Amino acid sequence: MKVLKIILLCFAGLIVLTAVMAGYGTLGLKEAMSLEINSVDVSQIDDGVYTGSYENGRWSNTVAVTVENHKIIGIEILDTGNNSQIGVLKQVAGEVMDQQKVDIDSITGATATSKSLEKAIENALEQ
Protein backbone atom coordinates (compact mmCIF):
# COMPACT_ATOMS: atom_id res chain seq x y z
CA MET A 1 0.00 0.00 0.00
CA LYS A 2 2.86 2.42 0.82
CA VAL A 3 4.47 1.69 -2.52
CA LEU A 4 1.22 2.56 -4.33
CA LYS A 5 0.97 5.88 -2.44
CA ILE A 6 4.57 6.74 -3.33
CA ILE A 7 3.93 5.93 -6.99
CA LEU A 8 0.76 8.06 -7.01
CA LEU A 9 2.56 10.98 -5.32
CA CYS A 10 5.40 10.78 -7.86
CA PHE A 11 2.90 10.67 -10.71
CA ALA A 12 1.00 13.68 -9.31
CA GLY A 13 4.27 15.57 -8.91
CA LEU A 14 5.19 14.79 -12.50
CA ILE A 15 1.83 16.10 -13.73
CA VAL A 16 2.28 19.36 -11.77
CA LEU A 17 5.84 19.79 -13.07
CA THR A 18 4.68 19.20 -16.65
CA ALA A 19 1.91 21.78 -16.27
CA VAL A 20 4.33 24.38 -14.87
CA MET A 21 6.83 23.78 -17.68
CA ALA A 22 4.08 24.02 -20.32
CA GLY A 23 2.88 27.28 -18.78
CA TYR A 24 6.38 28.76 -18.80
CA GLY A 25 7.02 27.51 -22.32
CA THR A 26 4.05 29.45 -23.68
CA LEU A 27 4.46 32.58 -21.54
CA GLY A 28 4.47 35.51 -23.97
CA LEU A 29 3.87 33.31 -27.01
CA LYS A 30 0.72 35.11 -28.15
CA GLU A 31 2.39 38.54 -27.91
CA ALA A 32 5.48 37.37 -29.82
CA MET A 33 3.42 35.77 -32.59
CA SER A 34 1.32 38.89 -33.09
CA LEU A 35 4.25 41.34 -33.21
CA GLU A 36 4.00 43.98 -35.91
CA ILE A 37 7.35 44.21 -37.69
CA ASN A 38 7.84 47.58 -39.35
CA SER A 39 9.96 48.02 -42.45
CA VAL A 40 13.19 49.93 -41.98
CA ASP A 41 14.79 51.91 -44.81
CA VAL A 42 18.39 50.76 -44.51
CA SER A 43 19.45 53.26 -47.19
CA GLN A 44 18.81 56.02 -44.62
CA ILE A 45 20.98 54.48 -41.89
CA ASP A 46 24.55 55.63 -41.36
CA ASP A 47 27.44 53.21 -41.02
CA GLY A 48 27.86 51.84 -37.53
CA VAL A 49 26.96 49.14 -35.08
CA TYR A 50 23.49 49.43 -33.59
CA THR A 51 22.30 47.52 -30.54
CA GLY A 52 18.66 46.70 -29.94
CA SER A 53 16.56 44.28 -28.00
CA TYR A 54 13.11 42.84 -27.57
CA GLU A 55 12.11 41.59 -24.12
CA ASN A 56 9.39 38.97 -23.71
CA GLY A 57 10.27 35.96 -21.56
CA ARG A 58 11.92 33.21 -23.55
CA TRP A 59 11.36 35.26 -26.71
CA SER A 60 13.84 37.93 -25.63
CA ASN A 61 16.76 38.84 -27.87
CA THR A 62 19.53 41.42 -27.92
CA VAL A 63 21.42 42.02 -31.15
CA ALA A 64 24.22 44.12 -32.59
CA VAL A 65 23.51 45.07 -36.20
CA THR A 66 26.38 46.29 -38.35
CA VAL A 67 25.56 48.65 -41.22
CA GLU A 68 28.11 49.57 -43.86
CA ASN A 69 27.44 51.51 -47.07
CA HIS A 70 23.72 51.48 -46.22
CA LYS A 71 23.61 47.67 -46.07
CA ILE A 72 23.22 45.30 -43.17
CA ILE A 73 26.47 43.34 -43.23
CA GLY A 74 26.30 41.63 -39.84
CA ILE A 75 23.88 40.63 -37.12
CA GLU A 76 25.35 39.32 -33.90
CA ILE A 77 23.00 37.72 -31.39
CA LEU A 78 24.33 39.03 -28.09
CA ASP A 79 21.74 37.45 -25.82
CA THR A 80 18.69 35.28 -26.23
CA GLY A 81 16.09 33.86 -23.93
CA ASN A 82 15.81 30.78 -26.14
CA ASN A 83 19.18 29.09 -26.70
CA SER A 84 17.41 25.97 -27.98
CA GLN A 85 16.40 27.97 -31.07
CA ILE A 86 19.83 29.46 -31.89
CA GLY A 87 19.82 27.74 -35.30
CA VAL A 88 16.52 29.39 -36.21
CA LEU A 89 17.76 32.76 -34.92
CA LYS A 90 20.89 32.52 -37.08
CA GLN A 91 18.75 31.55 -40.07
CA VAL A 92 16.49 34.58 -39.54
CA ALA A 93 19.53 36.86 -39.20
CA GLY A 94 20.90 35.44 -42.47
CA GLU A 95 17.59 36.07 -44.25
CA VAL A 96 17.47 39.66 -42.99
CA MET A 97 20.99 40.24 -44.38
CA ASP A 98 20.21 38.47 -47.67
CA GLN A 99 16.98 40.39 -48.23
CA GLN A 100 18.22 43.66 -46.67
CA LYS A 101 14.94 44.12 -44.88
CA VAL A 102 13.69 43.42 -41.39
CA ASP A 103 10.15 42.28 -42.16
CA ILE A 104 10.92 38.92 -43.75
CA ASP A 105 8.60 35.93 -43.96
CA SER A 106 8.75 34.05 -40.67
CA ILE A 107 10.21 30.58 -40.63
CA THR A 108 7.41 28.01 -40.62
CA GLY A 109 6.94 26.54 -37.16
CA ALA A 110 9.03 29.26 -35.53
CA THR A 111 6.91 32.37 -35.97
CA ALA A 112 7.38 33.69 -32.41
CA THR A 113 11.13 33.05 -32.53
CA SER A 114 11.45 34.73 -35.94
CA LYS A 115 9.37 37.76 -35.05
CA SER A 116 11.10 38.33 -31.71
CA LEU A 117 14.48 38.51 -33.45
CA GLU A 118 13.13 40.71 -36.24
CA LYS A 119 11.73 43.10 -33.61
CA ALA A 120 15.13 43.28 -31.86
CA ILE A 121 16.78 44.09 -35.21
CA GLU A 122 14.11 46.69 -35.98
CA ASN A 123 14.61 48.28 -32.56
CA ALA A 124 18.37 48.45 -33.18
CA LEU A 125 17.98 50.16 -36.55
CA GLU A 126 15.28 52.63 -35.47
CA GLN A 127 17.45 54.43 -32.92
N, C-alpha and C positions, 0 to 999 in steps of 0.2 A: 504494500500500500504506500509506503514512504517513497519507494522508487517511482511509482506512478505520479505522486504529487510533485516530485522533483522534475520529472519529465514535463508535466503540464506547466509548471512554473517557468522552465526553460523555454518551452514553446511560446508561452504568453510573452515572455521577455523578448523573444525573437520577433514576434509580431509587432510589439511596441517599437523596437529598434528600427524595423523596416519602415513603419509608418513615419517615424521621425526623419529618417534618411530621405524618404520620398518627399516629405514636406520641404526639407531643406533643398533638395535637388530641383524643385520647381519654384522656389522662392524668387520672385522677380521675372519669371519666364514670360508671363503675359506682357509685361511692360517692355521687355527686350524685343519680343517678337513684333510689337506694334510700333517700334521706333520709326519716326520719320527721319529719313536721311536726306539732307539737303545737298544739292549740287554745289560744288565749290569751283570757281573759275581759277584754275591753277596759273593761267597766264597772267593773272594780276598779283601773284604772290612773289615777293622778293626771295632771292637766294637765302638759305639759312636752314637751321634745324629747329623745328617747332615741336613742342611737347604738348600733348593733350591727353585727356582721360575721359572715361565714362565709368561711373560707379553704380553698380546694381548687383550686389551679392556676388554670386559666382560668375556673373556676366560683366565683371569689371575688367577694364583694360587701360593700361597707360602705354602710350607710344611716343616715339621720337620720329618725326617725319622730316626727311631731308629733301629740300627743293633746290634744284640747280638749273639755271637757264629756263625757268618757268616750267620745270618738269619735276615730278616726284621721282627721285632716283633711289630712295631708300626708306624703308619703314622698319624700325626696330621695335619689337615688343618688349617694353621695359618691365612690365608687370601684368599679370593676368590672374583672375580669380578662378581660372579653369584650365589648369595645366594639362588635363587629360585631352583637351582639344587643341593643343599647340599646333598640330599638323593642319587643322582646318584654319586656324588663325594665320599661319604662314601662307596658306593657299589664298586666303582672302587678301592678304597684304600683296601678294604677287599679282593678283587680278587687278587690284587698285593701281599698281604701278604699270601693268601692261595696258590698261584701258585709260590711264591718266584721268580717272574720275573716281569720286568717293562712292557714289550711289550705284554700285554694281548689282547684278542679280545675285541674290543670296545663294549659298551652296545648299542644295537640296538636303533636307534632314538636319541642317545646322543653321536655321534661320536666325535664332536668337544669338548664337555665337558670331555669325557673320555680321549682323546688324550692330552688335555691341562694339565690335572692332571698327566698323565703318564710322560709327558715331564718335569714337575716340579719335580717329583720323580727322574727321570733320572738325571736331573741337580744336584739334591742334592747328589746323589750317585757317580757322576763322578768327584767330587772335588778332 
